[in-house]
Amino acid sequence: MKQFKAKRVLIEDQALEYSLGRKLDERFKEEGIPVEYIKSHNRVSPDEQMSPTALFNWTKETLVVGVKKTLRFKSCYPSADYRLVMNTSCPGKCEYCYLSTNLGSASYLRVYVNIEEILEAVKKHIAKGEGKIVSFEASSSSDPVAVEHLTGSLKKLIEFFAKEEKGRLRLVTKFAFVDNLLDIKHNQHTRFRFSINSNYVIKNFEHLTATLDERITAARKIQQAGYPLGFILAPLMIYDGWQKDYEQTLKKLSSELTTTRNQPLSFELIMYRFTTRSKKLIEARFPNTKLKLDKDSHHHKGFGKYVYPEEKAERLKEFIEGRIRHYFPRAKIEYFT
């Protein structure tokens, strides 16, 4: 797959006070990408008269370069202790994506250039842990690997956490651009997780992301580079032939990786879900979607959220966990939700 290249770039005026902001400004001009300067990265106004599909595509082709002013850290349960936001959104067009739903018309990509200030805030927050390990999730609002070729921020994050005795970094990606991260010192303080799924789910719902083969190849590179490695199977879907498909996914994964006692793999399992709001947005953006969005056939968990009925959810959980234990007997299953 190709690396993301914006069709248009909006740069916050204050971002030009930082070296990365100036570097990106020069780069985009050299590449002939239209650049516009704005007062605030939070005040981007696309043409709301566009159709939902056209507006969504516009946001996914737009890059905003800004300065992150809020340097507080929100909880990120169950993935980590806190969220660490270096960029927002991603170029992928996953139909079910909760982030695209939450962002709405603000699904455009944002990268933040005040990296040193963000890292200084992280350092202070780790110190507040009073000697306990403090973990940060770098993928709660984005896929940092997808824009690493532009910012280099993830490399700096990994190198920063390598030196933090009580700090740990976690990230998850659906992209395979990891080569610039293989030869850096990470001190095993960063856990890389790859979001994987059956070929059916990836091909039908995870548009503009890496293929399953590309993700597994990237995961093997990360494992060989000594990083702690994990996988997120999400969203786990029930459809005709799902057992066979997930069996093939896990079998292929096991054939490509090595298992060690010192660095056991981790798995996080998240079943398919949707909300009343996401149902409306998905149907508007993807009028021909194959996603199952029938409320009557799903269990209402409250707050407008729908998941598989308890019997189906338990069957899904037992099958996936059983196959993981079969192919990866030393792996840790962190949670099923």
C-alpha positions as CSV (number, residue, x, y, z in Angstrom):
1,M,0.0,0.0,0.0
2,K,1.0,3.6,-0.5
3,Q,1.9,6.1,2.2
4,F,-0.6,8.8,2.9
5,K,-0.2,12.0,0.8
6,A,-2.6,14.8,1.5
7,K,-4.5,16.6,-1.3
8,R,-4.6,19.8,0.8
9,V,-2.8,21.0,3.9
10,L,-3.9,23.6,6.5
11,I,-1.2,24.9,8.8
12,E,-2.0,26.7,12.1
13,D,0.0,30.0,12.3
14,Q,1.5,29.1,15.6
15,A,2.8,25.8,14.2
16,L,5.4,27.7,12.2
17,E,7.1,28.7,15.4
18,Y,8.2,25.0,15.7
19,S,10.9,23.4,13.6
20,L,8.7,20.5,12.6
21,G,6.0,23.0,11.5
22,R,8.4,24.9,9.3
23,K,9.8,21.6,7.9
24,L,6.4,20.4,6.9
25,D,5.5,23.7,5.4
26,E,8.6,23.6,3.2
27,R,8.0,20.0,2.3
28,F,4.5,20.4,1.1
29,K,5.3,23.4,-1.0
30,E,8.1,21.5,-2.6
31,E,5.7,18.6,-3.4
32,G,3.2,21.0,-4.9
33,I,0.5,20.4,-2.3
34,P,-1.8,23.4,-1.7
35,V,-1.1,24.9,1.7
36,E,-3.4,27.3,3.5
37,Y,-2.6,29.1,6.8
38,I,-5.3,29.1,9.6
39,K,-5.6,30.6,13.0
40,S,-6.6,27.4,14.9
41,H,-6.5,23.7,14.0
42,N,-9.9,23.4,15.8
43,R,-11.5,25.7,13.3
44,V,-11.5,23.9,10.0
45,S,-14.7,24.6,8.0
46,P,-15.3,22.1,5.2
47,D,-18.2,22.8,2.8
48,E,-21.1,21.3,4.8
49,Q,-23.2,21.3,1.6
50,M,-21.2,18.3,0.4
51,S,-22.9,14.9,0.6
52,P,-21.9,12.8,3.7
53,T,-19.8,10.6,1.5
54,A,-18.0,13.5,-0.3
55,L,-17.5,15.3,3.1
56,F,-16.0,12.1,4.6
57,N,-13.7,11.7,1.7
58,W,-12.6,15.4,1.9
59,T,-11.7,15.0,5.5
60,K,-9.6,11.9,4.8
61,E,-7.6,13.8,2.1
62,T,-7.0,16.8,4.4
63,L,-4.0,17.3,6.7
64,V,-4.0,19.9,9.5
65,V,-0.7,20.9,11.2
66,G,-1.2,22.4,14.6
67,V,0.0,22.9,18.1
68,K,-1.5,20.8,20.9
69,K,-2.4,23.2,23.7
70,T,-4.2,20.8,26.1
71,L,-1.4,18.8,27.8
72,R,-3.5,16.9,30.3
73,F,-4.0,13.2,30.0
74,K,-7.3,11.4,30.0
75,S,-7.9,7.8,31.2
76,C,-7.6,5.1,28.5
77,Y,-9.0,2.0,30.2
78,P,-8.6,-0.9,29.4
79,S,-5.8,-0.3,27.0
80,A,-3.5,1.8,29.2
81,D,-3.5,4.3,32.1
82,Y,-3.6,7.4,29.9
83,R,-4.1,8.6,26.4
84,L,-1.1,10.2,24.6
85,V,-2.3,12.2,21.6
86,M,0.4,13.2,19.1
87,N,-2.0,13.2,16.1
88,T,-5.7,12.7,15.4
89,S,-7.7,10.6,12.9
90,C,-6.0,8.5,10.2
91,P,-6.2,8.1,6.4
92,G,-8.0,4.7,6.7
93,K,-11.7,4.5,5.9
94,C,-12.8,1.8,8.2
95,E,-16.6,1.8,7.9
96,Y,-17.2,0.9,11.5
97,C,-14.6,3.2,13.0
98,Y,-15.8,4.7,16.4
99,L,-13.3,7.5,16.0
100,S,-14.7,8.7,12.7
101,T,-18.1,8.7,14.3
102,N,-17.0,10.7,17.3
103,L,-15.1,13.2,15.2
104,G,-18.0,13.7,12.7
105,S,-17.1,16.3,10.1
106,A,-13.8,16.8,11.9
107,S,-12.4,13.5,10.8
108,Y,-9.5,15.3,9.0
109,L,-6.0,14.3,10.0
110,R,-4.2,16.4,12.5
111,V,-0.5,16.3,13.5
112,Y,0.9,18.2,16.4
113,V,4.4,19.8,16.1
114,N,5.1,20.8,19.7
115,I,6.6,17.3,20.4
116,E,9.1,18.4,23.1
117,E,6.3,20.2,25.1
118,I,4.1,17.1,25.0
119,L,7.0,14.8,26.1
120,E,7.8,17.2,29.0
121,A,4.2,16.9,30.2
122,V,4.5,13.1,29.9
123,K,7.6,13.1,32.0
124,K,5.9,15.1,34.8
125,H,2.9,12.8,34.7
126,I,5.1,9.7,35.1
127,A,6.7,11.4,38.1
128,K,3.3,11.7,39.7
129,G,3.0,7.9,39.7
130,E,5.2,7.8,42.8
131,G,7.4,4.9,41.5
132,K,4.6,2.9,39.8
133,I,4.7,2.0,36.2
134,V,2.6,4.5,34.2
135,S,1.4,3.4,30.7
136,F,0.3,5.6,27.8
137,E,-1.7,4.7,24.7
138,A,-0.6,6.5,21.6
139,S,-3.4,5.2,19.4
140,S,-6.5,6.2,21.2
141,S,-7.4,9.0,18.7
142,S,-5.2,8.1,15.7
143,D,-2.9,5.6,14.0
144,P,0.5,7.1,14.5
145,V,2.2,4.7,12.1
146,A,0.1,6.1,9.2
147,V,1.7,9.6,9.4
148,E,5.1,8.7,10.8
149,H,6.8,9.3,7.4
150,L,5.7,13.0,7.8
151,T,6.4,13.7,11.4
152,G,8.9,11.2,12.9
153,S,7.0,11.7,16.1
154,L,6.6,8.0,16.9
155,K,10.3,7.4,16.7
156,K,10.9,10.2,19.2
157,L,8.2,8.8,21.5
158,I,9.8,5.3,21.5
159,E,13.2,6.7,22.1
160,F,11.8,8.9,24.9
161,F,10.1,6.0,26.7
162,A,13.2,3.8,26.3
163,K,14.8,6.1,28.8
164,E,11.9,6.3,31.2
165,E,12.3,3.7,33.9
166,K,8.6,3.9,35.0
167,G,7.0,4.9,31.7
168,R,5.6,2.5,29.1
169,L,4.2,3.2,25.7
170,R,1.5,1.2,23.8
171,L,0.3,1.7,20.3
172,V,-1.8,-0.2,17.7
173,T,-1.8,0.1,13.9
174,K,-3.4,-1.2,10.8
175,F,-0.5,0.0,8.7
176,A,2.8,-1.6,7.9
177,F,5.3,1.3,7.6
178,V,7.6,0.2,10.4
179,D,11.1,0.1,8.8
180,N,12.3,3.3,10.4
181,L,11.4,2.0,13.8
182,L,13.4,-1.3,13.7
183,D,16.9,-0.1,14.5
184,I,16.2,2.4,17.3
185,K,16.7,1.8,21.0
186,H,13.4,0.9,22.6
187,N,14.5,-0.9,25.7
188,Q,11.3,-3.0,25.4
189,H,9.3,-0.2,26.9
190,T,7.0,0.1,23.9
191,R,4.5,-2.6,23.1
192,F,3.5,-2.7,19.5
193,R,0.1,-4.2,18.7
194,F,-1.3,-4.8,15.2
195,S,-5.0,-4.7,14.6
196,I,-5.8,-7.8,12.6
197,N,-9.0,-9.5,11.4
198,S,-10.3,-12.0,8.8
199,N,-9.7,-11.2,5.2
200,Y,-13.4,-10.8,4.8
201,V,-13.6,-8.0,7.4
202,I,-10.4,-6.2,6.1
203,K,-11.5,-6.3,2.4
204,N,-15.0,-5.2,3.0
205,F,-14.7,-2.7,5.8
206,E,-11.1,-1.5,6.4
207,H,-10.5,0.5,3.2
208,L,-7.1,2.1,2.5
209,T,-5.4,0.1,5.3
210,A,-2.7,-2.6,5.0
211,T,-3.7,-6.1,3.9
212,L,-3.5,-8.9,6.4
213,D,-0.3,-10.2,4.8
214,E,1.3,-6.8,5.1
215,R,0.3,-6.4,8.7
216,I,1.7,-9.8,9.6
217,T,4.9,-9.1,7.8
218,A,5.3,-5.9,9.7
219,A,4.5,-7.7,12.9
220,R,7.3,-10.2,12.2
221,K,9.7,-7.3,11.7
222,I,8.7,-5.7,14.9
223,Q,9.1,-9.0,16.8
224,Q,12.5,-9.6,15.3
225,A,13.5,-6.0,16.4
226,G,12.8,-7.1,20.0
227,Y,9.7,-5.1,20.7
228,P,7.0,-6.6,23.0
229,L,4.3,-7.6,20.5
230,G,0.5,-8.0,20.7
231,F,-2.6,-8.1,18.5
232,I,-6.0,-6.6,18.7
233,L,-8.7,-8.6,17.0
234,A,-11.3,-6.0,16.4
235,P,-14.1,-5.8,15.6
236,L,-14.8,-9.5,15.8
237,M,-17.7,-10.2,13.5
238,I,-20.2,-13.0,13.2
239,Y,-21.1,-13.8,9.5
240,D,-21.4,-16.8,7.3
241,G,-18.1,-18.7,7.6
242,W,-16.6,-16.6,10.4
243,Q,-15.2,-19.6,12.3
244,K,-13.2,-20.8,9.3
245,D,-12.0,-17.3,8.4
246,Y,-10.7,-16.5,12.0
247,E,-9.2,-20.0,12.2
248,Q,-7.2,-19.2,9.0
249,T,-6.2,-15.8,10.3
250,L,-4.8,-17.2,13.5
251,K,-3.2,-20.2,11.8
252,K,-1.4,-17.9,9.3
253,L,-0.3,-15.6,12.2
254,S,1.2,-18.5,14.1
255,S,3.1,-19.7,11.1
256,E,4.8,-16.3,10.5
257,L,5.8,-15.6,14.1
258,T,8.0,-17.1,16.8
259,T,6.8,-17.6,20.4
260,T,9.2,-17.0,23.3
261,R,8.9,-17.4,27.0
262,N,10.5,-14.0,27.7
263,Q,8.2,-12.0,25.4
264,P,4.8,-13.7,25.2
265,L,2.3,-12.3,22.8
266,S,-0.8,-10.4,24.0
267,F,-4.3,-10.4,22.5
268,E,-7.1,-7.9,23.0
269,L,-10.5,-9.0,21.8
270,I,-13.3,-6.6,20.9
271,M,-16.5,-7.7,19.3
272,Y,-18.4,-5.7,16.7
273,R,-20.7,-2.9,18.0
274,F,-22.4,0.2,16.8
275,T,-24.4,3.0,18.3
276,T,-27.5,4.9,17.2
277,R,-25.3,7.8,16.0
278,S,-22.7,5.6,14.2
279,K,-25.5,3.7,12.4
280,K,-26.8,7.0,10.9
281,L,-23.3,8.2,9.9
282,I,-22.3,4.8,8.4
283,E,-25.4,4.5,6.4
284,A,-24.9,8.1,5.1
285,R,-21.2,7.7,4.3
286,F,-21.4,4.1,3.0
287,P,-24.9,3.6,1.5
288,N,-23.9,0.2,0.2
289,T,-22.3,-1.1,3.4
290,K,-22.5,-4.7,4.3
291,L,-22.3,-4.0,8.0
292,K,-25.1,-5.4,10.0
293,L,-26.8,-2.5,11.6
294,D,-30.2,-4.0,12.6
295,K,-30.9,-2.9,16.1
296,D,-33.5,-5.7,16.6
297,S,-31.0,-8.4,16.2
298,H,-28.5,-6.9,18.6
299,H,-28.4,-6.4,22.4
300,H,-28.8,-2.9,23.6
301,K,-26.2,-2.1,26.3
302,G,-27.4,1.4,27.0
303,F,-26.2,4.8,25.9
304,G,-27.3,3.9,22.4
305,K,-24.8,1.0,22.1
306,Y,-25.6,-2.3,20.4
307,V,-23.6,-5.5,20.6
308,Y,-24.2,-9.2,19.8
309,P,-26.8,-10.9,22.0
310,E,-25.3,-12.7,25.0
311,E,-25.5,-16.2,23.6
312,K,-23.8,-15.2,20.3
313,A,-21.2,-13.1,22.2
314,E,-20.3,-16.0,24.4
315,R,-20.0,-18.4,21.4
316,L,-17.7,-15.8,19.7
317,K,-15.6,-15.4,22.9
318,E,-15.2,-19.2,23.5
319,F,-14.2,-19.9,19.9
320,I,-11.7,-17.0,19.5
321,E,-10.1,-17.6,22.9
322,G,-9.9,-21.4,22.2
323,R,-8.2,-20.9,18.9
324,I,-5.7,-18.4,20.4
325,R,-4.8,-20.9,23.2
326,H,-4.4,-23.6,20.5
327,Y,-2.0,-21.6,18.3
328,F,-0.4,-19.4,21.0
329,P,-0.4,-21.4,24.2
330,R,1.9,-18.9,26.0
331,A,0.0,-15.8,24.9
332,K,-1.9,-13.6,27.3
333,I,-5.5,-12.7,26.5
334,E,-5.8,-9.3,28.1
335,Y,-9.6,-8.9,27.8
336,F,-12.7,-9.6,25.7
337,T,-15.3,-6.8,25.4
